[in-house]
Amino acid sequence: MSDITFIATAEGWLYLAGVLDLLGRKLVGWAMDSRMKTELVCAALKQAIGRTGASKGLIVHSDRGVQCASKGYQKLLEKNGFICSMSRKGNCYDNSPMESLWGKLKMEWLNDYTFLG
């Protein structure tokens, strides 16, 4: 499962893309950038592949964001033989495990921190 969130810093938004292994409930890939582009989600997925050795037939779920729907991301899925799964239009519940992780990150782990430049 993959998604992007943002974290406020003194320099502006920091975008964080993550790939969550639903079986082990572990974040297996991530990438950060000051811009929310296709390369961000591709970098997170590549890290997840490298860390887990994911193989052909893996289902990779995401929302319908433009980064995950992009040609570059879709080519990366196809190159690795992964099956693309996307949330239904207007249905936020499909991606709830990822949203839960982001909620914990922001409210429980980073809530008391200020990130300065």
Secondary structure in CASP SS format (residue, H / E / C, confidence):
PFRMAT SS
TARGET T0000
AUTHOR 0000-0000-0000
METHOD secondary structure of the structure
MODEL  1
M C 1.00
S E 1.00
D E 1.00
I E 1.00
T E 1.00
F E 1.00
I E 1.00
A E 1.00
T E 1.00
A C 1.00
E C 1.00
G E 1.00
W E 1.00
L E 1.00
Y E 1.00
L E 1.00
A E 1.00
G E 1.00
V E 1.00
L E 1.00
D E 1.00
L C 1.00
L C 1.00
G C 1.00
R C 1.00
K E 1.00
L E 1.00
V E 1.00
G E 1.00
W E 1.00
A E 1.00
M E 1.00
D E 1.00
S C 1.00
R C 1.00
M C 1.00
K C 1.00
T H 1.00
E H 1.00
L H 1.00
V H 1.00
C H 1.00
A H 1.00
A H 1.00
L H 1.00
K H 1.00
Q H 1.00
A H 1.00
I H 1.00
G H 1.00
R H 1.00
T H 1.00
G C 1.00
A C 1.00
S C 1.00
K C 1.00
G C 1.00
L C 1.00
I E 1.00
V E 1.00
H E 1.00
S E 1.00
D C 1.00
R C 1.00
G C 1.00
V H 1.00
Q H 1.00
C H 1.00
A H 1.00
S C 1.00
K H 1.00
G H 1.00
Y H 1.00
Q H 1.00
K H 1.00
L H 1.00
L H 1.00
E H 1.00
K H 1.00
N C 1.00
G C 1.00
F C 1.00
I E 1.00
C E 1.00
S E 1.00
M E 1.00
S C 1.00
R C 1.00
K C 1.00
G C 1.00
N C 1.00
C H 1.00
Y H 1.00
D H 1.00
N H 1.00
S H 1.00
P H 1.00
M H 1.00
E H 1.00
S H 1.00
L H 1.00
W H 1.00
G H 1.00
K H 1.00
L H 1.00
K H 1.00
M H 1.00
E H 1.00
W H 1.00
L C 1.00
N C 1.00
D C 1.00
Y C 1.00
T C 1.00
F C 1.00
L C 1.00
G C 1.00
END
